[in-house]
Amino acid sequence: MDYKAIAEDAVKILLDYETKIKDWKHYKTKNGVTMSYRVSNEMDGYIYKSEYVLDAPVEKVVDLTVDNDKHLKWDTGVSKLETIETLDEHTAIVRSLTPSFLLGLISPREFIDILGLREFPERNTTFIFFVGVEHPKCPELDGIVRGKNYPSGTFLSPVVGNENKTQALDFVQFDVNLSPKKLADQVSSTGIFDYIRDLKRGLQTLK
């Protein structure tokens, strides 16, 4: 499997979502997060766009997001996170495990992803992206449902006039392998709001 080619394809797809695709529908504004959605071009479901400001510089946001140990300290939606293979200085394959939800009605999920970091200095933007893959070191496990992330990521830029704050733009699409579809959509959107809430808290409490 050509992981680097998959990574570059994911970056291109997300840049297109950011710059070329305009038909987004407003979903909800909550706690400073404005979420929109549209039908995904990559999966049978929705892709969600979220816009919000983080009270921390871009460097800190990146550090708390891509460092596995630090990430686990604030993200309540992840119970385990490990690097399976390092592809280059800015790209790796990671395995994550989510806890059960809704008092155990939704069992834990496992995801295998390429996680990458790209810089766009011409626009003063840092981009964190992830996309689901298979890996020989990660066969599916009994009792754990395998989910899949489709091309997703976050564009991070300093707020104009205040580099201690970060403007974030997320694009997230994933299949939690859950039915009915309406419940899967609800879990997806709720999970994104919860992730951003946790990230904001982590930026305030972690050094």
N, C-alpha and C positions, 0 to 999 in steps of 0.2 A: 504494500500500500504506500503510495507516494504522499506522505503526510505533508510535506512542504507545499506540494501543489494544491492539496486540499485547503491548506491554510491560506494560500494566496487567493484561491477562488472565493473563500469565505470573506476575505477582506474586500474583494471587488463587489461582491453581492451587497455587503453592508454599506459601502460607499454609494452604491446605486440607491439603496433605501434612503440614505441621508440626503442625497442631492437631486435625484431624478423622480422619485415617486412622491406624488402629492395627494393622492386620494385617501387621506387618513380620516377616520371618524373619531370624534371626541368620545371618550369612555367615562372618565371621572377625574376630578381634581380633588386631591386629598392630602392634607398635611404638607402642602407646598409642592406636591408632585402632580403634574398634568399628564395623564395617560390617554393615548389614542391607540387605535387599532385598525387593521385592515386584514383582508385575506392574504395569507402567506403565498408566496410564489414557490416555496420549497417544500411545503408539507400540507396535509389536509387539516387546516386549522388557521389560527390567527397569529400574526406577528404584532407585538405590542411596542409602542414608542412611548418613552417616558422622559420628561424634561423637568429638571430640578437643579437647585443650587446646594452645594455642600460647603459647610463652614470649615474648610481646610484647604491648603494649597494642593495643587495637582500631585506633587511628589508624594505627599502623605497618603492621598487616596490610592495611588498606584501601589505603594508599599503595603498597605493593609489589605489590598485586593489580591495581589499576586504572590505574596509570601504565605505559604501554606499554614505555618504555625500561627501567624498573626491573624490570618483570615478565620481560623477556627475559634478564635477568642471572641469574635463579635457576631458571626453569622449563625443564627439559631436554626437556619434551614439546612445546615450541613453538619453531620455528625462525624465524618471522617474525610480527610483530604490528603492525597499522597501523589507524588510525582512518579510516574511509571518509566518515562524515558525523556531525556533532554535532547531536543533536536538541534538547538543552537542557543546562543546567548539569550535570545528573547522568545523562544518558543519551546514548549514542552507538552508532553501528554500526561494528563492527570486523571486520577480516579477520585470521584466524590460519592459519598453515600449520604442520603437524606434520612432524617428520622421519620417515624410514622406520624400521621396527621389525623385530626378529628377523632381523638381518643382511640386510635388504633384502627379506625375504619379504613384508612388508607395506609397501606404497608410501606416500609422503606423502599426507596428507589436508588438505583446505582446508575451513574453516568460515567462514560469514558470520553474525554474531550482533548482536543488540541487547545491549549491555552497560549495566546500570543500577545505580544506587545509591539506596537508600531508607533513611530514618531513621524509627525507631519510638521516639520519646523516652519515651513512656508506659511502655515496657518496657526502656528503656536498651539498645536493640538496633539495630545497623546491618546492612543486608541488601544483599548484592551478588548480582545475578541476571543470567542471560543466556539467550537463546532464539534459535534459528536463523531467519533470514529470507533472502529474495532481495533483491538490490540491482542496479539497472541499471549501476552502475559495476563490477560484479563478475561478469561472465559466467564460466561454467565454463571451465577451462583444459585444454588437451590434456595428457595425461600425469599429471594430478593428480586424484585421486578427491575428489568433493565429499561431505563428511559433513554431518550435521545434528544440532545440539543441540536437544533439546526442553526445555521449561521447567526450568531448573536454577538453583541458587543456594546461597548460604552465609549463615546467620544468625550474627552475631558479637556477643557480649556480654562485658563484663568479668567475670572470675571474682569471685564474691562474696568480699569481703575482700582482694582483690589485683588492683587495676586494671592492673597490669603484665603480667597474663596474660589470655588471651582464650579463652572457651569458644566453640567452633565447631561448627555443625551444618550439614552439607552435604546437599543433595539433587541428584543428578546423573543425567541420562538422555540418552543420545546414540546415534545410529546412525552407526557408522563405515563403513557400506556395505561389509561384509565377510561372506564366507561360508566355511565353515559357521557357523551361528548359535552353536554352542558355542564356537568360536574367538573370535567377536565378543564374546560375554559375558566370556570370559577376558581379552581385551584391555581391555575396559571396566573391569572391577574392578581389574586390575593397574595401569591408567593412573591410576585415582583414588588408589590407595595411593602410586604414584610421585609424583603431584602434591603430595600432602600432605607426603611426605618432603622434596621439593625446597623447598616453602614453609617448612618448619621450618628447613632449612639456610639459606635465604635470609634469614630473620629474624635468624639468628645472625651472618651474615657481612656483610650490607649495612646501611649507615647510612640 
